[in-house]
Amino acid sequence: MTEMFGLEFMRLAAVAGLAAALSLGVLGVYVVLKRVVFVGLALANLATFGAATALVLRLPAEPAALAVTLAGAAVLALVAAPRRLPAEAVVGWTFAAATAGTVLVLASSASADTDAMRLLFGNVLAVTRAEALLLAAVSAVVLAVHVLFARRFVLVVFDPETARAVGIDTTLWTLLLYLTIGAATAAAVHETGALLAFALLVLPAMAALLVAGRLRSAFLAAPALAAAAVLAGLVLSFLLDLPTGPLTVALLAAVVPAAALRAQARPGRRPRLRP
């Protein structure tokens, strides 16, 4: 294993994968408990659409993906309040429009098949030093925001009435939550692919929430599970000559039923999830 990570491309892949795992793992707890999993999928598709458009126009993909995703995240956050149309309908429209737009944009590209495979499944083993550092920087900022304002985010997400009663602007903090989810997702999609980015956002949080007795434990367990799956995926893909992204997703998918079985094996001892 020492020889494996002595290779520069493996070290860069580990940096990029761990950065995505840590930020998306933390954010996923909010996404799953708030029951806005579809928002994560829509944002991943928006990032894919932005990157696809940039690739066709021969522009830098990361800034385009980030700009489109942040704009979409802002819109989704602002329509989260009850309206004539439910927020889920707007999320569904965003997902459908972004997916169709990505297909149409890539259809005009001479390398449509290659670009589509890269955006969907990614190739974390091909990450450059600059790309790995950019992803690490975005993830660090996102994590810093959520560590510094953890109490406020938790209150706004899980008890908005109390938050408003104590003078917290819930609209502003919901917007900030969606923007951080959008930033972390957009930064990850170009390097890891939309499939792995979405899996890192949702699956570790699902497993953590199944076995955690406290919310704080879930926030620690989710990124830890995500990071472990990324490292295991890198090692196994190197040894077995399999694609890293799909293999990592498969590992994460296997963790969820394992966590469910563990939770069912001790129903009398598992406390209700609490802050």
C-alpha positions as CSV (number, residue, x, y, z in Angstrom):
1,M,0.0,0.0,0.0
2,T,3.0,2.3,0.6
3,E,4.1,1.8,-3.0
4,M,0.6,2.4,-4.2
5,F,0.3,5.8,-2.6
6,G,3.9,6.6,-3.6
7,L,2.5,7.2,-7.0
8,E,1.5,10.9,-7.5
9,F,-1.8,10.2,-9.2
10,M,-2.9,8.0,-6.3
11,R,-2.0,10.7,-3.8
12,L,-3.9,13.4,-5.8
13,A,-6.9,11.0,-6.1
14,A,-6.8,10.5,-2.4
15,V,-6.7,14.2,-1.7
16,A,-9.6,14.9,-4.1
17,G,-11.7,12.0,-2.9
18,L,-11.2,12.7,0.8
19,A,-12.0,16.4,0.3
20,A,-15.3,15.5,-1.4
21,A,-16.1,12.8,1.1
22,L,-15.6,15.0,4.2
23,S,-17.7,18.0,3.0
24,L,-20.4,16.0,1.3
25,G,-20.6,13.6,4.2
26,V,-21.4,16.4,6.7
27,L,-23.9,18.1,4.3
28,G,-25.6,14.8,3.6
29,V,-26.9,14.6,7.2
30,Y,-28.9,17.8,6.6
31,V,-30.0,16.6,3.2
32,V,-31.3,13.2,4.5
33,L,-32.9,14.5,7.7
34,K,-34.5,17.5,5.9
35,R,-35.8,15.0,3.3
36,V,-34.4,17.0,0.4
37,V,-32.4,14.2,-1.2
38,F,-33.8,15.1,-4.6
39,V,-32.2,18.5,-4.2
40,G,-28.8,16.9,-4.1
41,L,-29.5,15.0,-7.3
42,A,-30.8,18.2,-9.0
43,L,-27.7,20.1,-7.9
44,A,-25.4,17.3,-9.2
45,N,-27.2,17.5,-12.5
46,L,-26.9,21.3,-12.6
47,A,-23.1,21.0,-12.0
48,T,-23.0,18.4,-14.8
49,F,-24.9,20.8,-17.1
50,G,-22.5,23.7,-16.3
51,A,-19.4,21.6,-16.8
52,A,-20.8,20.1,-20.1
53,T,-21.5,23.6,-21.5
54,A,-18.0,24.7,-20.6
55,L,-16.4,21.7,-22.2
56,V,-18.3,22.2,-25.5
57,L,-17.4,25.9,-25.4
58,R,-13.8,25.1,-24.5
59,L,-14.0,27.0,-21.2
60,P,-12.8,26.0,-17.7
61,A,-15.3,23.5,-16.4
62,E,-15.0,24.1,-12.7
63,P,-16.0,27.8,-12.6
64,A,-18.9,27.1,-15.0
65,A,-20.2,24.2,-12.9
66,L,-19.8,26.2,-9.7
67,A,-21.6,29.3,-11.1
68,V,-24.6,27.3,-12.5
69,T,-24.9,25.2,-9.4
70,L,-24.8,28.1,-7.0
71,A,-27.4,29.9,-9.0
72,G,-29.6,26.8,-9.0
73,A,-29.0,26.4,-5.2
74,A,-30.1,29.9,-4.6
75,V,-33.3,29.5,-6.5
76,L,-34.1,26.2,-4.8
77,A,-33.5,27.7,-1.4
78,L,-35.8,30.7,-2.1
79,V,-38.7,28.5,-3.2
80,A,-38.4,26.3,-0.2
81,A,-41.1,28.3,1.6
82,P,-44.7,27.0,1.0
83,R,-46.2,28.3,-2.3
84,R,-48.9,27.3,-4.8
85,L,-46.4,24.8,-6.2
86,P,-44.6,22.6,-3.7
87,A,-40.8,23.0,-3.5
88,E,-40.4,19.3,-4.6
89,A,-42.1,20.2,-8.0
90,V,-39.5,23.0,-8.6
91,V,-36.7,20.6,-7.7
92,G,-38.2,18.0,-10.2
93,W,-38.3,20.7,-12.9
94,T,-34.7,21.6,-12.2
95,F,-33.6,18.0,-12.4
96,A,-35.4,17.4,-15.7
97,A,-34.3,20.6,-17.3
98,A,-30.6,20.1,-16.2
99,T,-30.6,16.5,-17.4
100,A,-32.1,17.4,-20.8
101,G,-29.8,20.4,-21.2
102,T,-26.8,18.2,-20.5
103,V,-27.8,15.6,-23.1
104,L,-28.5,18.3,-25.7
105,V,-25.3,20.2,-25.1
106,L,-23.2,17.0,-25.2
107,A,-25.0,15.9,-28.4
108,S,-23.4,18.8,-30.2
109,S,-19.9,17.8,-29.0
110,A,-17.6,15.8,-31.2
111,S,-16.5,13.8,-28.2
112,A,-20.0,13.4,-26.7
113,D,-19.5,9.9,-25.5
114,T,-16.2,10.6,-23.7
115,D,-17.5,13.8,-22.1
116,A,-20.7,12.1,-21.0
117,M,-18.8,9.3,-19.3
118,R,-16.4,11.7,-17.6
119,L,-19.1,13.9,-16.2
120,L,-21.3,11.0,-15.1
121,F,-18.7,8.6,-13.7
122,G,-15.6,10.9,-13.4
123,N,-12.1,9.8,-13.3
124,V,-10.6,10.7,-9.9
125,L,-7.3,9.0,-10.9
126,A,-6.8,11.6,-13.6
127,V,-7.2,14.6,-11.2
128,T,-4.4,17.2,-11.6
129,R,-2.7,18.9,-8.7
130,A,-4.6,22.2,-9.4
131,E,-7.9,20.4,-9.5
132,A,-7.2,18.5,-6.3
133,L,-6.2,21.7,-4.5
134,L,-9.3,23.5,-5.7
135,L,-11.6,20.8,-4.5
136,A,-9.7,20.7,-1.2
137,A,-10.0,24.4,-0.8
138,V,-13.7,24.5,-1.5
139,S,-14.3,21.6,0.9
140,A,-12.3,23.3,3.6
141,V,-14.3,26.5,3.3
142,V,-17.6,24.6,3.4
143,L,-16.5,22.6,6.5
144,A,-15.3,25.7,8.2
145,V,-18.6,27.5,7.7
146,H,-20.5,24.5,9.1
147,V,-18.2,24.0,12.1
148,L,-18.4,27.7,13.0
149,F,-22.2,27.9,12.6
150,A,-23.2,24.4,13.4
151,R,-25.7,25.3,16.1
152,R,-27.4,27.9,13.9
153,F,-27.7,25.5,10.9
154,V,-29.1,22.7,13.1
155,L,-31.7,25.1,14.7
156,V,-32.8,26.5,11.3
157,V,-33.1,23.1,9.6
158,F,-34.7,21.1,12.4
159,D,-36.6,23.8,14.4
160,P,-37.2,26.8,12.2
161,E,-40.0,28.2,14.4
162,T,-37.7,28.4,17.4
163,A,-35.0,29.9,15.2
164,R,-37.4,32.7,14.0
165,A,-38.6,33.3,17.6
166,V,-35.0,34.0,18.7
167,G,-34.5,36.4,15.8
168,I,-32.6,34.2,13.3
169,D,-33.2,34.9,9.6
170,T,-34.2,31.4,8.5
171,T,-34.4,32.4,4.8
172,L,-30.8,33.7,4.9
173,W,-29.5,30.6,6.6
174,T,-31.4,28.2,4.4
175,L,-29.9,30.0,1.5
176,L,-26.4,29.6,2.9
177,L,-27.1,25.9,3.5
178,Y,-28.1,25.4,-0.1
179,L,-25.2,27.4,-1.4
180,T,-22.7,25.3,0.6
181,I,-24.3,22.1,-0.7
182,G,-24.2,23.5,-4.2
183,A,-20.5,24.6,-3.9
184,A,-19.4,21.2,-2.5
185,T,-21.4,19.3,-5.1
186,A,-20.2,21.4,-8.0
187,A,-16.5,21.1,-6.9
188,A,-16.8,17.3,-6.6
189,V,-18.8,16.6,-9.8
190,H,-16.0,17.5,-12.3
191,E,-13.4,15.4,-10.5
192,T,-15.4,12.5,-9.1
193,G,-18.4,12.4,-11.5
194,A,-22.1,13.1,-10.7
195,L,-22.8,9.5,-9.6
196,L,-20.1,9.5,-6.9
197,A,-20.8,13.0,-5.8
198,F,-24.5,12.2,-5.2
199,A,-23.6,8.9,-3.5
200,L,-21.2,10.7,-1.1
201,L,-23.9,13.2,-0.3
202,V,-26.6,10.7,0.5
203,L,-25.4,7.2,1.3
204,P,-23.0,7.8,4.2
205,A,-25.5,10.0,5.9
206,M,-28.2,7.2,5.6
207,A,-25.9,4.7,7.2
208,A,-24.8,7.1,9.9
209,L,-28.3,8.0,10.8
210,L,-29.3,4.3,11.1
211,V,-26.8,3.6,13.8
212,A,-26.2,7.0,15.5
213,G,-27.9,7.7,18.8
214,R,-27.1,11.4,18.7
215,L,-27.1,14.0,15.9
216,R,-23.5,14.9,16.7
217,S,-22.5,11.3,16.3
218,A,-24.2,11.2,12.9
219,F,-22.3,14.3,11.8
220,L,-19.0,12.6,12.7
221,A,-19.9,9.1,11.4
222,A,-21.1,10.2,8.0
223,P,-17.9,11.9,6.7
224,A,-15.8,9.1,8.4
225,L,-17.8,6.4,6.4
226,A,-17.5,8.4,3.2
227,A,-13.7,8.8,3.7
228,A,-13.2,5.1,4.4
229,A,-15.2,4.2,1.3
230,V,-13.2,6.5,-0.8
231,L,-9.9,5.1,0.4
232,A,-11.1,1.5,0.1
233,G,-12.4,2.2,-3.4
234,L,-9.0,3.6,-4.5
235,V,-7.1,0.7,-3.1
236,L,-9.5,-2.0,-4.5
237,S,-9.8,-0.3,-7.9
238,F,-6.0,-0.2,-8.1
239,L,-5.6,-3.9,-7.2
240,L,-8.6,-5.2,-9.2
241,D,-8.3,-2.9,-12.2
242,L,-11.9,-1.6,-11.8
243,P,-13.3,1.9,-12.2
244,T,-12.8,3.8,-9.0
245,G,-16.1,5.8,-8.9
246,P,-18.6,3.0,-9.5
247,L,-16.7,0.7,-7.1
248,T,-16.7,3.3,-4.4
249,V,-20.5,3.8,-4.9
250,A,-21.0,0.1,-4.7
251,L,-19.1,0.0,-1.4
252,L,-21.2,2.9,0.0
253,A,-24.4,1.2,-1.2
254,A,-23.4,-2.0,0.7
255,V,-22.8,0.0,3.9
256,V,-26.4,1.2,4.1
257,P,-28.1,-2.3,4.5
258,A,-25.2,-3.3,6.8
259,A,-26.0,-0.4,9.0
260,A,-29.7,-1.2,8.9
261,L,-29.0,-4.8,10.0
262,R,-26.9,-3.5,12.8
263,A,-29.6,-1.1,13.9
264,Q,-32.2,-3.9,13.9
265,A,-30.0,-6.3,15.8
266,R,-30.2,-4.0,18.9
267,P,-33.6,-2.3,18.7
268,G,-33.9,-2.1,22.5
269,R,-30.6,-0.4,23.0
270,R,-30.6,2.1,20.1
271,P,-31.8,5.5,21.5
272,R,-33.9,7.9,19.6
273,L,-31.8,10.3,17.5
274,R,-31.4,13.5,19.5
275,P,-29.2,16.6,19.3
